[in-house]
Amino acid sequence: MDQVVISCGSDTIARHSRSYQRDDLVFDPIPYLPLLGQEPGALDQAAPLQGWELPQEFATLRRLLEVRMGRRGKREFVQVLRLLESFRLEEVQSAARDAIRLWALSFDAVKHLVLCRLEGRPPRLDMELYSYLPRMRVSTTSTGDYMKLLSGRAA
C-alpha cells in the first residue's frame, strides 16, 4: 500500500503518501495552507512547506507582493497558495505569470485570471478595486523636450 488513509466512519478525512524509509517524514503542503492563512508569518518555517518545489513565478510573485505591501503581501501570497486547494498548479502558475506581466499584483487579480482562463473569457481588471496599487501616469512627450536634452539645455 502506497498511501495512508484516515477515515471516520465512511468518510475519508485524509489521504497521504506512505514512505517505508526509516525516520522519513512525508508532507503534503496543501492541507496545511488553511492553518498558514491564520499565521502567515510561519510561511518560511513551516515544516510541511520545506522542500516544496514551486515554479519560479510563485517566488517572483511573493517577492513583489512583499515589496509592495510589506506584511500584508505575505498574507496575500498565502491566499494565492490557497488557490492550489481548488485549482491545478499549472492554472495558478499561469495566472501568477499573467499577473506579474500585467503588474496586477494581488490575490484578487491572480484568482480573477485563473477563473477567466478556465471560463474562456478575457480578464477585466478594474484598477479602482486595487486602491493600494500605485497609479501609472503616462503623458505625451514633446519632441521639444528631446531637443532640449540634445542641446544640453535640460531644465
URSUL-V722187 format. One record per residue. RES is the residue in three letters. SS is DSSP state (~ for helix, > for strand, _ for the rest). Layout:
BEGIN
res=[RES;RES]
ss=[SS;SS]
END
This chain:
BEGIN
res=[MET;ASP;GLN;VAL;VAL;ILE;SER;CYS;GLY;SER;ASP;THR;ILE;ALA;ARG;HIS;SER;ARG;SER;TYR;GLN;ARG;ASP;ASP;LEU;VAL;PHE;ASP;PRO;ILE;PRO;TYR;LEU;PRO;LEU;LEU;GLY;GLN;GLU;PRO;GLY;ALA;LEU;ASP;GLN;ALA;ALA;PRO;LEU;GLN;GLY;TRP;GLU;LEU;PRO;GLN;GLU;PHE;ALA;THR;LEU;ARG;ARG;LEU;LEU;GLU;VAL;ARG;MET;GLY;ARG;ARG;GLY;LYS;ARG;GLU;PHE;VAL;GLN;VAL;LEU;ARG;LEU;LEU;GLU;SER;PHE;ARG;LEU;GLU;GLU;VAL;GLN;SER;ALA;ALA;ARG;ASP;ALA;ILE;ARG;LEU;TRP;ALA;LEU;SER;PHE;ASP;ALA;VAL;LYS;HIS;LEU;VAL;LEU;CYS;ARG;LEU;GLU;GLY;ARG;PRO;PRO;ARG;LEU;ASP;MET;GLU;LEU;TYR;SER;TYR;LEU;PRO;ARG;MET;ARG;VAL;SER;THR;THR;SER;THR;GLY;ASP;TYR;MET;LYS;LEU;LEU;SER;GLY;ARG;ALA;ALA]
ss=[_;_;>;>;>;>;>;>;_;_;>;>;>;>;>;>;>;_;_;_;_;_;_;_;_;_;_;_;_;~;~;~;~;~;~;~;~;~;_;~;~;~;~;~;_;_;~;~;~;_;_;_;_;_;_;~;~;~;~;~;~;~;~;~;~;~;~;~;~;_;~;~;~;~;~;~;~;~;~;~;~;~;~;~;~;_;_;_;~;~;~;~;~;~;~;~;~;~;~;~;~;~;_;_;_;_;~;~;~;~;~;~;~;~;~;~;~;~;~;_;_;_;_;_;_;_;~;~;~;_;_;_;_;_;_;_;_;_;_;_;_;_;~;~;~;~;~;~;~;~;~;_;_;_;_]
END
